[in-house]
Amino acid sequence: MQAENVDIVIQGGGPVGLACAAWCLQKFPEAKIALLDRNPISDEDLAAADSRGIALSHGSKLLLDTINAWPNECADIHRVHVSQAGRFGRALMTREELKQDALGHIIRYRDIHLTLRKALRAIQVQSPNFAWHHIDTHTEIENIQAKCIVHAEGGLFKTQDWIESGRDYEQSALVGLVEVENAAPYQAWERFTSEGPLAVLPSHYGPNILNLIWCGSPASSQARLGLSDVDFLKSLQAEFGSRIGQFLKIQDRRLYELGLNYRKEITQGNEVWIGNAAQTLHPVAGQGLNLGLRDAYLLAEKLTALFSKPEDQKTATSIETTLQDYALSRRADRTATIGLTDFMARIFTSNLLPIVIARGLALSALQWLPPVKTALARQMMFGRR
Ligand SMILES: Cc1cc2nc3c(=O)[nH]c(=O)nc-3n(C[C@H](O)[C@H](O)[C@H](O)COP(=O)(O)OP(=O)(O)OC[C@H]3O[C@@H](n4cnc5c(N)ncnc54)[C@H](O)[C@@H]3O)c2cc1C
């Protein structure tokens, strides 16, 4: 790689890094940006990658629509049924009561990733000062002199090379695609079991093929991963019950370790951290990528406002001030989303009797107190504004 001078370097070509680059270039096509991407150049080589279903909120759809990055292969959620296995308390949220077209959308990670790559390729045609480098190692960043460094290296819990605040929930998520006998179209199920949440979510493959996310202790999740398909389906049926008929098939089982890891300070000098590089969350509330996209959007807004100014105004001080302003603007949304997700991850995995009772009461309150339900749904759909 040739040595080069840029205004902004974005390190990480996952969904958040790509979205940030695309929004920067859309707002300021002349921006001098380098994107460092460890993924292969060819989309074909990514096609077999991560197929887990991700829930994106309506707010994320509105953001991704602005750069034409909404995947075609997507399943809408019209109703969410929340319950506790073997205990009282349930809640049903519908799109009608929340006056939305959909409560959320389920899309495979790889489709989000590929669609964002396509969107960025389309936008970069108008951007003469943008360079997209596919790299192998960390060291190549030294060849680039950047006024501002955006970290979007993402990563999963326990695979990151930094640990700051947070907790290990000592849980794993087993994900896969299940075929069932009789699913209600557009319905998502979230069931809280003694070991953690078990979610069954629509997929774009058809009404009876659903995305499974089954959280449990690392030992039992590992054991479930090793079961034969028949034994796996039997144990899933026992945990979930018969609301959607028989579980008929399971495919593409994968395990992810779960925990919370977040930075208290998301800027330092001319560096800023966004997406999973800033906070890695438990998937119980389906918020990680939604929050990361909001990070990317606001950062792009702040950076382009600064870097579209005359050269003499892009001083080290003005960059640092811009990043501090960004961090301040993200504080309420980050704190609320991290706090709510951590609360849900802990409350819904405890078997202490008072907590079990409180949880049942909370679900009942959600069902019978519409303003509480609406407030929670709005936080999950749009974040804190
Ligand atoms: C089981 C599970 C279910 C989930 N479900 C949901 C959900 O329903 N809804 C939701 O919103 N979120 C969900 N999430 C969270 C979501 O996957 C993440 O928040 C999201 O992927 C973060 O995107 P990112 O771009 O920040 O990081 P990543 O997706 O990790 O991408 C980072 C990219 O940077 C690259 N990279 C790493 N290091 C470097 C480097 N040094 N230089 C260059 N490139 C580098 C990597 O190769 C990768 O491509 C879930 C997570 C898990 C584990």
The ligand as an SDF file (V2000), in Angstrom:
LIG
                    3D

 53 58  0  0  0  0  0  0  0  0999 V2000
  -26.0370  -14.2970   18.3280 C   0  0  0  0  0  0  0  0  0  0  0  0
  -26.1290  -12.8290   18.0490 C   0  0  0  0  0  0  0  0  0  0  0  0
  -27.3380  -12.2590   17.6660 C   0  0  0  0  0  0  0  0  0  0  0  0
  -27.4310  -10.8960   17.4310 C   0  0  0  0  0  0  0  0  0  0  0  0
  -28.6510  -10.3740   17.1100 N   0  0  0  0  0  0  0  0  0  0  0  0
  -28.7690   -9.0420   16.9110 C   0  0  0  0  0  0  0  0  0  0  0  0
  -30.0400   -8.4770   16.5950 C   0  0  0  0  0  0  0  0  0  0  0  0
  -31.0510   -9.1870   16.5010 O   0  0  0  0  0  0  0  0  0  0  0  0
  -30.1160   -7.1210   16.3760 N   0  0  0  0  0  0  0  0  0  0  0  0
  -29.0140   -6.3120   16.4790 C   0  0  0  0  0  0  0  0  0  0  0  0
  -29.1480   -5.0980   16.2740 O   0  0  0  0  0  0  0  0  0  0  0  0
  -27.7980   -6.8250   16.7850 N   0  0  0  0  0  0  0  0  0  0  0  0
  -27.6410   -8.1590   17.0030 C   0  0  0  0  0  0  0  0  0  0  0  0
  -26.4100   -8.6780   17.2990 N   0  0  0  0  0  0  0  0  0  0  0  0
  -25.2490   -7.7740   17.3750 C   0  0  0  0  0  0  0  0  0  0  0  0
  -24.6400   -7.4680   15.9960 C   0  0  0  0  0  0  0  0  0  0  0  0
  -24.2220   -8.6520   15.3500 O   0  0  0  0  0  0  0  0  0  0  0  0
  -23.4500   -6.5180   16.1480 C   0  0  0  0  0  0  0  0  0  0  0  0
  -23.8070   -5.4370   16.9660 O   0  0  0  0  0  0  0  0  0  0  0  0
  -22.9630   -5.9860   14.7860 C   0  0  0  0  0  0  0  0  0  0  0  0
  -22.5090   -7.0470   13.9910 O   0  0  0  0  0  0  0  0  0  0  0  0
  -21.8520   -4.9550   14.9770 C   0  0  0  0  0  0  0  0  0  0  0  0
  -21.3980   -4.5120   13.7240 O   0  0  0  0  0  0  0  0  0  0  0  0
  -19.9080   -3.9300   13.5880 P   0  0  0  0  0  0  0  0  0  0  0  0
  -19.7270   -3.5370   12.1650 O   0  0  0  0  0  0  0  0  0  0  0  0
  -19.6620   -2.9360   14.6590 O   0  0  0  0  0  0  0  0  0  0  0  0
  -18.9570   -5.1700   13.9300 O   0  0  0  0  0  0  0  0  0  0  0  0
  -18.7450   -6.5430   13.1700 P   0  0  0  0  0  0  0  0  0  0  0  0
  -20.0320   -7.0540   12.6540 O   0  0  0  0  0  0  0  0  0  0  0  0
  -17.9610   -7.4050   14.1080 O   0  0  0  0  0  0  0  0  0  0  0  0
  -17.8010   -6.1410   11.9390 O   0  0  0  0  0  0  0  0  0  0  0  0
  -16.4880   -5.6680   12.1490 C   0  0  0  0  0  0  0  0  0  0  0  0
  -15.6720   -5.9000   10.8790 C   0  0  0  0  0  0  0  0  0  0  0  0
  -14.3660   -5.3170   11.0350 O   0  0  0  0  0  0  0  0  0  0  0  0
  -13.3840   -6.2340   10.5650 C   0  0  0  0  0  0  0  0  0  0  0  0
  -12.1330   -5.9830   11.3140 N   0  0  0  0  0  0  0  0  0  0  0  0
  -11.8050   -6.4110   12.5470 C   0  0  0  0  0  0  0  0  0  0  0  0
  -10.6040   -5.9440   12.9140 N   0  0  0  0  0  0  0  0  0  0  0  0
  -10.1540   -5.1940   11.8760 C   0  0  0  0  0  0  0  0  0  0  0  0
   -8.9710   -4.4430   11.6490 C   0  0  0  0  0  0  0  0  0  0  0  0
   -8.0160   -4.3620   12.5710 N   0  0  0  0  0  0  0  0  0  0  0  0
   -8.8480   -3.7830   10.4820 N   0  0  0  0  0  0  0  0  0  0  0  0
   -9.8090   -3.8470    9.5480 C   0  0  0  0  0  0  0  0  0  0  0  0
  -10.9480   -4.5550    9.6990 N   0  0  0  0  0  0  0  0  0  0  0  0
  -11.1280   -5.2150   10.8550 C   0  0  0  0  0  0  0  0  0  0  0  0
  -13.9780   -7.6060   10.7860 C   0  0  0  0  0  0  0  0  0  0  0  0
  -13.4270   -8.5200    9.8710 O   0  0  0  0  0  0  0  0  0  0  0  0
  -15.4650   -7.3570   10.5530 C   0  0  0  0  0  0  0  0  0  0  0  0
  -15.8120   -7.5510    9.1970 O   0  0  0  0  0  0  0  0  0  0  0  0
  -26.2910  -10.0520   17.5740 C   0  0  0  0  0  0  0  0  0  0  0  0
  -25.0600  -10.6120   17.9550 C   0  0  0  0  0  0  0  0  0  0  0  0
  -24.9800  -11.9800   18.1940 C   0  0  0  0  0  0  0  0  0  0  0  0
  -23.6510  -12.5620   18.6160 C   0  0  0  0  0  0  0  0  0  0  0  0
  1  2  1  0
  2  3  1  0
  2 52  2  0
  3  4  2  0
  4  5  1  0
  4 50  1  0
  5  6  2  0
  6  7  1  0
  6 13  1  0
  7  8  2  0
  7  9  1  0
  9 10  1  0
 10 11  2  0
 10 12  1  0
 12 13  2  0
 13 14  1  0
 14 15  1  0
 14 50  1  0
 15 16  1  0
 16 17  1  0
 16 18  1  0
 18 19  1  0
 18 20  1  0
 20 21  1  0
 20 22  1  0
 22 23  1  0
 23 24  1  0
 24 25  2  0
 24 26  1  0
 24 27  1  0
 27 28  1  0
 28 29  2  0
 28 30  1  0
 28 31  1  0
 31 32  1  0
 32 33  1  0
 33 34  1  0
 33 48  1  0
 34 35  1  0
 35 36  1  0
 35 46  1  0
 36 37  1  0
 36 45  1  0
 37 38  2  0
 38 39  1  0
 39 40  1  0
 39 45  2  0
 40 41  1  0
 40 42  2  0
 42 43  1  0
 43 44  2  0
 44 45  1  0
 46 47  1  0
 46 48  1  0
 48 49  1  0
 50 51  2  0
 51 52  1  0
 52 53  1  0
M  END
$$$$
